[in-house]
Amino acid sequence: ISGETSSAALSRLEWMLNTDPDIVIIETGGNDGLRGVDLDLTEQNIAEIVAAFEESGAIVILGGLQIIQNLGPEYTEQFANMYPQIAAAHPDVIFIPFILEGVAADPNLNQDDFIHPTAEGYTVMVDHIYPFVQEAIARHQETATQ
C-alpha cells in the first residue's frame, strides 16, 4: 500500500495471515526511513511480520531497501544493515538485498517524485525479483510433494 509504514503493515498482519498465502513477498520499511522512524521499531515490525508468515508455513521473500542520506550517515547505514540482519536471523527467508536494483536513481525509470517506479521501472523490478520468486515456487513445490 503506497505510503504505508511497517507499523501499518504489522497492524494488518492478522488479515494478511487469514489469506493463507503459500509465498509472500515482504517489502516494507521504506516509508519508515523517509519519515525518520526509529529503526529499532521498524526492524522489530519487519522481523515480527517475517516470523509470523514463517510460522504460518508461507515461504517468505524479504525485499531489502536503501534510502538516501538525508537523515545522516548513521541512520542511512543502520537502515541499510537492517534487512540483512533480519534475513540472517531467519535463515529460511529468501533475501533480495535491494529490491530496486537497476531502478533506483534512474530518472527514466522513476516517476516525478523520484521514489516510485514508472511502468518501465516495474518491468525492471519484476525481471530482478523473478529468480527469487522462482526459488520460492521451487521450494513450495518441494514441500508440497513431501
C-alpha positions, 0 to 999 in steps of 0.5 A, a space after each residue: 500500500 503506497 505510503 504505508 509504514 511497517 507499523 501499518 503493515 504489522 497492524 494488518 498482519 492478522 488479515 494478511 495471515 487469514 489469506 493463507 498465502 503459500 509465498 509472500 513477498 515482504 517489502 516494507 520499511 521504506 516509508 519508515 526511513 523517509 519519515 525518520 522512524 526509529 529503526 529499532 521499531 521498524 526492524 522489530 515490525 519487519 522481523 515480527 511480520 517475517 516470523 509470523 508468515 514463517 510460522 504460518 508455513 508461507 515461504 517468505 521473500 524479504 525485499 531489502 531497501 536503501 534510502 538516501 542520506 538525508 537523515 545522516 550517515 548513521 541512520 542511512 547505514 543502520 537502515 541499510 544493515 537492517 534487512 540483512 540482519 533480519 534475513 540472517 536471523 531467519 535463515 529460511 527467508 529468501 533475501 533480495 538485498 535491494 529490491 530496486 536494483 537497476 531502478 533506483 536513481 534512474 530518472 527514466 525509470 522513476 516517476 516525478 517524485 523520484 521514489 516510485 517506479 514508472 511502468 518501465 521501472 516495474 518491468 525492471 523490478 519484476 525481471 530482478 525479483 523473478 529468480 527469487 520468486 522462482 526459488 520460492 515456487 521451487 521450494 513450495 513445490 518441494 514441500 508440497 510433494 513431501 
